Amino acid sequence: MSVILRTNHLTKRYGHRTVVDNLSMTIHEGDIYGFIGKNGAGKTTLIRMITGLAAPSDGNLLLFGSSNLLEGRKQIGTVIESPALYPGMTARENLITQCKLQGVTDESQADSILTLIGLSDTGKKKVKDFSLGMRQRLAIGLSLVGSPKLLVLDEPINGLDPEGIKEIRDLILKLNHDRNITVLISSHILGELSRLATRYGIIHRGRLIEEFTETQLFERCHTKDGKAEMDLEEYFLNAIGGK
Ligand SMILES: Nc1ncnc2c1ncn2[C@@H]1O[C@H](COP(=O)(O)OP(=O)(O)OP(=O)(O)O)[C@@H](O)[C@H]1O
């Protein structure tokens, strides 16, 4: 299985403060990598370094096995914090604008993405009248322009109601299963994350303290006869020492 992302001793300091500390992580093709940490643990800072929004103070990263990050980042779709949507435009107009911005001349891509994200029936409705869940699906849709191989989602389900969360979950699973898109997702909502992720990384005070697969998580959280003893939330709290 090929390696999509590898960080080597990646470090970010702001002044004297180290907010990402010597962090080495690996994401393989096909993973849905759940990135877990408390507020301020360094998740967004790591994601910003991966996507080129922040420069590392030390260490480096490889994308798709290469140190040519300019090329690699063309194959990454990103949704970080509040997505930048044009509120006065329809979903389709937003997608067409994104195609133009990225130099994608085949506008049929906009229509196929619209169908994929379940917004093809929104017609003339403007984004300002969308629910939060619809906006979030559109934000993911915009990140799909250019057919990325890696999707980086920072807290994509924050503030969504259960229906909105389910729609995002179904979309992520569809993108991963049907389009073979690898996903890095950070979320505080661990119950939800555990329904999606195939691998996990726990970051605490800027350090990656554990990486494990869903199978390992299952084994660690269940007795030999399959009885559940812990969920991801409890596992996470134990891993960071309940702090
Ligand atoms: N530009 C900056 N200048 C100084 N400190 C920063 C900057 N960006 C982030 N930090 C600090 O780095 C630490 C890690 O922040 P980061 O946003 O990466 O955490 P996080 O794990 O994403 O948290 P949250 O879940 O709250 O978003 C925080 O203490 C934050 O205050």
The ligand as an SDF file (V2000), in Angstrom:
LIG
                    3D

 31 33  0  0  0  0  0  0  0  0999 V2000
   -0.3870   31.8450   14.6070 N   0  0  0  0  0  0  0  0  0  0  0  0
   -0.2050   31.4480   15.8680 C   0  0  0  0  0  0  0  0  0  0  0  0
    0.5740   32.1540   16.7060 N   0  0  0  0  0  0  0  0  0  0  0  0
    0.7720   31.7680   17.9870 C   0  0  0  0  0  0  0  0  0  0  0  0
    0.2290   30.6550   18.5350 N   0  0  0  0  0  0  0  0  0  0  0  0
   -0.5540   29.9150   17.7430 C   0  0  0  0  0  0  0  0  0  0  0  0
   -0.8230   30.2540   16.3800 C   0  0  0  0  0  0  0  0  0  0  0  0
   -1.6320   29.2930   15.8450 N   0  0  0  0  0  0  0  0  0  0  0  0
   -1.8780   28.4260   16.8410 C   0  0  0  0  0  0  0  0  0  0  0  0
   -1.2400   28.7810   17.9680 N   0  0  0  0  0  0  0  0  0  0  0  0
   -1.2510   28.0570   19.2490 C   0  0  0  0  0  0  0  0  0  0  0  0
   -0.8430   26.7390   18.9980 O   0  0  0  0  0  0  0  0  0  0  0  0
   -1.5490   25.8160   19.8200 C   0  0  0  0  0  0  0  0  0  0  0  0
   -2.1440   24.7470   18.9580 C   0  0  0  0  0  0  0  0  0  0  0  0
   -3.2160   25.3010   18.2030 O   0  0  0  0  0  0  0  0  0  0  0  0
   -4.0520   24.4800   17.1370 P   0  0  0  0  0  0  0  0  0  0  0  0
   -5.0790   25.4110   16.5780 O   0  0  0  0  0  0  0  0  0  0  0  0
   -3.1260   23.8170   16.2160 O   0  0  0  0  0  0  0  0  0  0  0  0
   -4.7440   23.3890   18.0660 O   0  0  0  0  0  0  0  0  0  0  0  0
   -5.9310   22.4120   17.7470 P   0  0  0  0  0  0  0  0  0  0  0  0
   -5.5220   21.0770   18.2250 O   0  0  0  0  0  0  0  0  0  0  0  0
   -6.3240   22.5300   16.3130 O   0  0  0  0  0  0  0  0  0  0  0  0
   -7.0620   22.9840   18.6730 O   0  0  0  0  0  0  0  0  0  0  0  0
   -8.6170   23.2200   18.3810 P   0  0  0  0  0  0  0  0  0  0  0  0
   -9.2110   21.8680   18.4670 O   0  0  0  0  0  0  0  0  0  0  0  0
   -9.0060   24.1200   19.4960 O   0  0  0  0  0  0  0  0  0  0  0  0
   -8.7120   23.8480   17.0310 O   0  0  0  0  0  0  0  0  0  0  0  0
   -2.5810   26.6270   20.5830 C   0  0  0  0  0  0  0  0  0  0  0  0
   -2.1320   26.8440   21.8840 O   0  0  0  0  0  0  0  0  0  0  0  0
   -2.6600   27.9220   19.8200 C   0  0  0  0  0  0  0  0  0  0  0  0
   -2.9680   28.9830   20.6740 O   0  0  0  0  0  0  0  0  0  0  0  0
  1  2  1  0
  2  3  1  0
  2  7  2  0
  3  4  2  0
  4  5  1  0
  5  6  2  0
  6  7  1  0
  6 10  1  0
  7  8  1  0
  8  9  2  0
  9 10  1  0
 10 11  1  0
 11 12  1  0
 11 30  1  0
 12 13  1  0
 13 14  1  0
 13 28  1  0
 14 15  1  0
 15 16  1  0
 16 17  2  0
 16 18  1  0
 16 19  1  0
 19 20  1  0
 20 21  2  0
 20 22  1  0
 20 23  1  0
 23 24  1  0
 24 25  2  0
 24 26  1  0
 24 27  1  0
 28 29  1  0
 28 30  1  0
 30 31  1  0
M  END
$$$$
